[in-house]
């Protein structure tokens, strides 16, 4: 870990943070220096009381700073506890299903009290203010994560100190994004392997920033760097396993997944949090069974039910397309099975560091294959049933509900395949091995999975 910390220390001190500061100044919330700023050689770059405009930004971004930039910055308007509470209430207003969950579990008053009791350090509220202005969707995700994560923590019976750690970690878990190239972080285009490496660095930068906050608890910065790990050793940046992970990081990983499903995957449908059960059931141990069980308990207690599709809302060839996607999924499984076997064979030929990375990739390919098997989607019974129910006008509500669940399963497996492709890209792009045969196999694996994924999409 120390090597990673050293590699990204300069990004944590400034990186592209000055870009965001100059942008929010242009938007009406003036950022200014509260003390003189020097580079690592002691040269003065900006005096106290200077507004952060484009000129100052250009001066700062060219240098390695002596101290983190955020230690020298003030904002004309900075978020406070009431700002976060108002944003939380706005989130519930915008998503009636989230409001239903909150009401059913009577969690709103407790969550707002937690926010009020936790005196957030000005550095945290500074980051959240910039995040709100510059990356609105990420800010909303942080509010969601803070709310849902502390609700999971309560459901798990965690102590108040553990809930506090989870709350703060969830609020700041993505602040590292503010220090990375916004042309990459805010891009909607397909990213290269190197660009994905940049995106993934946000957990390291975030931990460095968290560690610099006076009075921060160790479990908070630990959760920040661990929130993209999983219990199979297939996460990043350290490929840790379940026994090595803290609970808050596992919880935040879960809430990030739920947020992505609800806000992104369900964005063009009527689906709600009541439809996420198939996703959870496919991944019961990804973040630890206790986290899964608490999350399922929350959804059940909410009273939300899956949205029933109506034949009139679906294309005429809906069932036929589901069948085609399942056929492609079968091909994907066969390719992943082959790749998994090849990866296991390669483990005996490489050094210890590569073994850990390779084992993580083998674990994820094996998990996807097992998940596909356990889903039952490839059974002959499903194929025959879809053929039989091809004419939607003749099907009843129960059948449409089963169609809905099949589509959700396919979407989740599609996401898992996409994530696997990213992992292979990241490894292939690294300089961690000189094993030619291994690299050739990795390149072939990337292309094979990518071709299958393109067809599945």
Secondary structure, DSSP 4 states (H G I P E B T S, - for coil): -HHHHHHHHHHHHTTTHHHHHHHHHHTT--EEESS-EEBTT--EEE-TT-B--HHHHHHHHTS-BSS-GGGGEEESS---HHHHHHHHHHHHHH-HHHHHHHHHTT-HHHHHHHHHHS---HHHHHHHHHHHHH-HHHHHHHHHHHHHHHHHHHHTT--HHHHHHHHHHHHHTTGGGGGS-HHHHT--SPPPHHHHHHHHTHHHHHHHHHHHSTT--HHHHHHHHHTT--TBS-SSSS--BGGG--HHHHHHHHHHHHHIIIIIITTTSS--GGG-HHHHHHTTTTT-HHHHHHHHHHHHHHT--PPPP-GGGS-TTHHHHHHHHHHHHHHHHHHHHHHHHHHHHHGGGS-HHHHHHHHHHHHHHHHHHHHHHHHTTTSHHHHHHHHHT--GGG--HHHHHHHHHHHHHHHHHHHHHHHHHHHHHHHHHS-S---HHHHHHHHHHHHHHHHHHHHH-
